[in-house]
Amino acid sequence: MRSATITRQTAETEISVDINLDGTGVYDNQTGVGFFDHMLDQLARHSLIDMTIRAKGDLHIDDHHTVEDTGIALGQALVAALGDKRGIRRYGSCLLPMDDALVRCALDLSARPFLIWNMDLPTPKIGTFDSELVREFFQALSTHGGITLHIDALHGVNSHHMAEAAFKSVARALREAVEPDPRKGDAIPSTKGAL
């Protein structure tokens, strides 16, 4: 089983993340931030990664620490579940439409974190959620998951649709990247012999 459980506790948050890379997209995410939970549910459902997340954060200040620290813990869980990455496809991409939004994601589970973010959400809020936190989540996920992650909005006028398309496109790309490659057995997908 390619699974992992990560707990992270700071003065600002308490986070637990439990994932199974070989799941069916079952999810139970409770962070106290409604829109963020909805996005995490999309990430699990469309990546087919089973995901249970619990977060208690300093929401009386704002949602920032909860969102960022969840990204950190989820990235760490991905690293733990992937191990030495033998037999995976490593790369994934997705061009995802959602109504007015069209978002492209390409990623590499390279252990070389880098985020390219070409996505300007047109409103500062999505309901009560700060739009800038979408990028903060993916920055934390990329950094702590060792992911080279490119996210580009090609079209979009509705911030909710654009953010959701980003989560879904990352999910579909991640699904592809973590899948076993039937042609490579348990080989590490790098000419260096390590990732």
N, C-alpha and C positions, 0 to 999 in steps of 0.2 A: 504494500500500500504506500503510495506516494502522498503522505499526509504529514501535517505538522500542527502543533499548537504553540502559540507564542503569547506570552503575557508581558505587558509593559506597564510599569507604574512610575509616575513622576508626581511632583507636587501639584501638577495641573490636571493629569488624567490617570485613569486606570483602564487599560485596554486588554481584552483577550480576543485572540483570533484563532479559529480552528478551521483548517481547510483540508480538503481531499481532492487532489488533482484528477483523480479517476472517478469522479462522481457523475451526477446527472444534473447538476445545477440547483440542488436543494439549498435553500437559504433560510437563515433566521438571524437577521441583523437588527440590533437595537442600540443606537448610539445616543438617543435623545434628540437627534436632529432629523426631523421628518423627511425633508427633501433628500438629505444625504443617505438615509436608510433606503429610500426608493432607488437611488443611484447604485448603492451597493448590491441591492437585490438584482438590478439589471446586470451588474458585473458578474454575479454568480450565475444567474440564469443563462446568460449568453456565452459564458466561457465553459459551462458545464463543470465548473469547480464548485463542489459543495462548500458552503461557507457559513460559519456561525461567528458573529462578532458581537461582543458586548463592550460598551464604552460608557464610562462615567467621567464627565469632564466638567470644567469650570464654565458651564454654559451661562452662568450669571454675568460673566465677562463678555464672551461671545463664543461663536462656534469654532474659531480658528484652531485652538489647541486640540480639540476633539477630532477635527477632520484631519489635520496634519499628522497627529500621533497614530490615528487609525491607518493612514497611508504608510507610515513607518513600520508598524507592526505587521501589516499585510505583506509588505515587501519582504520583511524578515521571514515570514512564514513561507513565502514562495521559495526563497533561497533554501530554507531548511527542507522543504518537501521535494525540491528538485535534486538535492544532493550534488553529485558530481556531473549531473546532466547527461549521463549516458543514454543514448538511444532516442533522445528527443529531436524534434525537427529544428528547434532553436529559433527560427524566424517565423514571423506571422504578419499578416497584413489584412486590412479590411477597408472597403469603401462602403460606408453605411449611410443610406438615406433615411430621414425621418421627417416627413412633411416638407417644410421649407428648408430643412437643414440637410447638408451633405458633408460628412466628416470622414477624413481619411486617417487611418492609423497604420503605421509600420513600426515593428519592434524587433529587437534582437536581445535574446537572453544571454548577453555577452559577458556579464560581470563587469562591464564598463558603463556605468550609469551616465546617461546624458539625456536631457529633455529638450526637444525642439517643440515650441508651442506657438503655433500660428492660428490663434483663435481669439478673436475679440468679441466677447459677449456684449450685446448691445445695451443691456440694462445692468445697473449695479446690484440689483437684487433679483432673486427668483423666489417669489413669495417673500419670506423673511430671511432667506439664505443669501449670504454674500456671494455674488458671482465669482469674485476673485479666488474663492476657496476651491473651485474646480481645479484651477491650475495648481494650487498648493497641494491638493491631494495627489495629483499625478507627479509632481516634483518629488514628494516624499516616497511614493511608490517606486519611481524610477531609481532614486538614489539608494534606497535600502533594499530594493529587489535586484540591483545590478542590471537594470534594463536600459538599453538605448531605445528611447521612445520618441517617436515623431507623431504629433497630432496636428492636423491641418483642417480648418473649416473652409470648405470650398464655397459653401453657400449657407445662408441662414439669416433670419430676421427675428426669430423667437428664441430668447435665451434658454428657456426650458428645453425646447426641442434640440438646440445645439449642444447643451450640456449632456442631455440624455444620449444623443447620438455619439458623443465622445466616449461615454462610458460603455456603450454597446459596441462601438468599433474597437475599443481596446479589448473588450471581453472576447470578441470573435478572433482578433489577432492573437490574444493570449492562448485561447483554445487551440489554435493551430500550432503555436510555438511549443507548447508543453506536451503535445501528442507524441506518442512513440512513432518513430519512423520505421515502418516495416522493412525497409531496404537496408537499414544500417545496424540492426540488432542492438547490441549494447555499446556501440562505438561512441566516443565523445565527438560531437559534431564540430571539430576544429582541427586544422592541420597542426596546431601546436600540441594537441593531445591533452589539453586542459582548458577549462573555461572558468 
